[in-house]
Amino acid sequence: MNFFKKLSLSFLFFIAFSAHAGLDNDLYKIKLPNPDNEQVSLAQYKDKVILLNFWATWCPPCIKEMPSMQRLRDHFEGQPFEIIAINTGDDPTSVSSFLFELETELTFPILLDEQGQSYQQFGIRGLPMTLIFDRNGEMVEKVLGGREWDSAESIKAIQTVIEYN
């Protein structure tokens, strides 16, 4: 069974057995700086489906999937959906240089977690790691490894999560 079928099935399983809305979960407690050193709280993304991606500048699969994440975000422009990429372990100067040299301009939020606190909070074991949260802040999927996020299957799976809420 491929990844996106698993995502759809796990999301449906989650819907059937979810007992609470989860608005006070750990996702919305995260507050990290962006490359301009402005603090960004994930609480501002309540009521949106969130694709939370953990990455590093030294990780080839992380770098490879970024353009497809931007195309996915562009596809869902104006809908209750956001991609947030949390860089883990790199210093702000390295991240800024990386973003400047990247061929694709990224318009989704990039946050910095130099100490790896959010990385540890979610039990991340490798990179890239992507967590997908529904509009209530409940995790519906955890994906280890790079993906082409703008594939037809991915778009359909994300659309299903958006439409459920």
C-alpha positions in Angstrom: 0.0 0.0 0.0 1.5 3.3 -1.0 2.1 6.2 1.4 -0.9 8.4 0.4 -3.4 5.5 0.7 -1.9 4.8 4.1 -2.4 8.5 4.9 -6.0 8.5 3.8 -6.7 5.3 5.8 -4.9 6.5 8.9 -6.8 9.8 8.7 -10.1 8.0 8.4 -9.1 5.7 11.4 -8.2 8.8 13.3 -11.5 10.4 12.6 -13.4 7.3 13.7 -11.6 7.1 17.0 -10.7 10.7 17.9 -12.1 11.7 21.3 -11.0 15.3 21.6 -10.3 18.4 19.6 -6.7 18.9 20.8 -6.6 22.7 20.6 -4.4 22.8 23.6 -1.8 20.3 22.4 1.9 20.8 22.1 1.8 21.9 18.5 0.4 25.3 19.4 2.9 25.8 22.2 5.8 26.0 19.8 7.3 29.4 19.4 10.6 29.7 17.4 12.5 32.4 15.6 12.5 32.8 11.8 15.8 33.7 9.9 15.1 37.4 10.7 15.0 36.5 14.4 11.3 37.3 14.7 9.5 34.9 17.1 6.7 33.0 15.4 4.1 31.1 17.4 2.4 28.1 15.8 -0.8 29.2 17.7 -1.4 31.6 14.8 -2.0 28.7 12.5 -4.9 27.2 14.5 -7.8 26.1 12.3 -5.4 25.2 9.5 -4.1 21.9 8.3 -0.4 22.1 8.9 2.4 20.2 7.2 5.2 20.5 9.7 8.6 19.6 8.1 11.8 19.1 10.0 14.9 19.5 7.9 18.6 20.6 7.9 20.8 22.3 5.3 23.1 19.2 5.2 20.3 16.8 4.4 20.0 16.0 0.6 16.5 14.5 0.7 15.4 17.6 2.8 16.7 19.9 0.1 15.2 17.8 -2.8 11.7 17.9 -1.4 11.5 21.7 -0.7 10.5 22.7 -4.3 7.6 20.2 -4.2 6.5 21.6 -0.8 6.4 25.1 -2.3 4.3 23.8 -5.3 2.0 22.1 -2.8 1.6 25.3 -0.8 0.9 27.2 -4.1 -1.8 24.7 -5.0 -3.6 25.2 -1.7 -3.2 29.0 -1.7 -6.2 30.6 0.0 -7.3 27.4 1.7 -6.9 26.5 5.4 -3.5 25.0 4.9 0.1 25.9 5.8 3.5 24.4 5.4 6.0 25.2 8.2 9.6 24.1 7.9 11.6 23.8 11.1 15.3 23.8 10.5 17.0 21.6 13.2 20.5 22.3 14.4 21.8 24.8 11.9 22.8 28.4 12.9 20.8 31.3 11.5 23.6 32.4 9.2 23.8 29.0 7.5 20.0 28.8 7.1 19.9 32.4 5.6 22.7 31.5 3.2 21.1 28.3 2.2 17.7 30.0 1.5 19.4 32.7 -0.5 21.2 30.1 -2.7 18.1 27.8 -3.1 16.8 27.9 -6.7 13.1 27.9 -5.6 11.9 30.8 -3.5 10.1 29.5 -0.5 7.1 31.5 0.7 6.1 29.2 3.6 7.4 29.9 7.1 10.9 28.7 7.9 11.7 28.5 11.6 14.9 27.8 13.4 15.4 25.3 16.2 19.1 25.4 16.9 18.8 23.5 20.1 16.5 20.8 18.7 13.7 21.3 21.3 10.8 20.8 18.9 12.7 18.0 17.3 12.9 16.2 20.7 9.3 17.2 21.6 7.9 15.2 18.7 10.3 12.3 18.9 11.9 12.9 15.6 14.4 10.1 14.7 15.6 11.2 11.3 15.4 13.8 8.6 13.5 14.8 6.7 10.5 14.2 9.0 7.1 15.6 8.2 4.1 15.6 10.5 0.7 16.4 9.2 -1.9 17.9 11.6 -5.6 18.4 11.0 -7.4 21.7 11.6 -7.9 20.7 15.3 -4.1 20.3 15.8 -4.2 16.5 15.9 -1.4 14.7 14.2 -2.8 12.5 11.4 0.4 11.3 9.8 4.2 11.1 10.4 6.4 10.7 7.4 10.1 9.8 7.5 12.1 10.5 4.3 11.7 12.8 1.3 8.6 12.9 -0.8 7.2 14.7 -3.9 4.6 16.6 -2.0 2.9 18.0 -5.0 2.0 14.6 -6.5 -1.7 13.9 -7.4 -1.9 11.5 -4.5 -0.5 13.9 -2.0 -2.8 16.7 -3.1 -5.8 14.4 -2.8 -4.7 13.3 0.7 -4.2 16.9 1.9 -7.5 17.9 0.4 -9.2 15.1 2.3 -7.8 16.4 5.6 -8.8 20.0 4.7 -12.3 19.0 3.8 -12.9 16.9 6.9 -12.9 19.8 9.2 
